[in-house]
Structure formats: C-alpha cells, structure tokens
C-alpha cells in the first residue's frame, strides 16, 4: 500500500504546511503479476493436455468405424410421428422400427417431442420404440441456453 502525504497550507509544521496522510492502493504491480500468471497458464495449458509422448507403431489394420448416428423419432405438435424426416402413421411406425432394429440391434434411438405435443402421444411413441425392441432410448430436450439439445436416458 502506497502512503503519500498531502500537503495543505496553514498547519503547525516547521515549514508552515500541515501533512495529512493519503492512502491509496497501487494496483499496477498486481496487474503486472496477474498478466504474467495469465501468460504462464496460457503457455502451460496445452502442454498439460498432451500426455506422455510416445512413438506409436504402424499397423495395417483398418481404421475403427465412427460411432453411428442415432436414429431420431420425432413427434410434431399435431402428434404425427417421423423417423428422420419420413412421416409414419401409428400402424406403420412399429413395423418400420422392427425393420430398423433387425438391421442394427445396438442402434440408439432419440425421441424428440414438440413442446406443444400431447405428452401422452410422446409416451405412446416411446412405448412403440420399446415394443420394437430398442433398449437404448433417450428423450431429447432443449438445453436452457438454447444451444445443443440435452438427452435424458429413458430405459
């Protein structure tokens, strides 16, 4: 903390001036230290995430396939069901889901329901998805920030 003296006229001092202490916080050194710490962390952060450097062997094996895109079943505000963007009726939805289950038994299904849709219709559609044999079913909701959708597992 820097201490200075503020001289005003009309005091009892030897030179005729009254000395009252003036106290202020000098933030310049603190800002300098904070900037140095910021630079240190900016340089050190990428080094901490790389891990141990190793020389990996070469292989002729095929690349690992990317994770499959989940199957999306959507229900609009009128209660109509869609797989991806293809519309389905209540009678044709179950056979199509069973067909998709036969193609890929480990398929993940995301159920997207319009917020104005009947809640019972969404649960009915989730029941049809479960009846088709899918075990990995999630209900999609919009995150509070409006960014990426959030998935809640429903098994």
Secondary structure, DSSP 8 states (H G I E B T S, - for coil): -EEEEEEEES-SSTTSEEEEEEEE---HHHHHHHHHHHHHHHHHHHHHHS-S--------S---------EEEEE-TT--EEETTEEE-HHHHHHHHHHHHHH-TT--EEEEE-TTS-HHHHHHHHHHHHHTT---EEEEEE-TTSSSEEEEE--
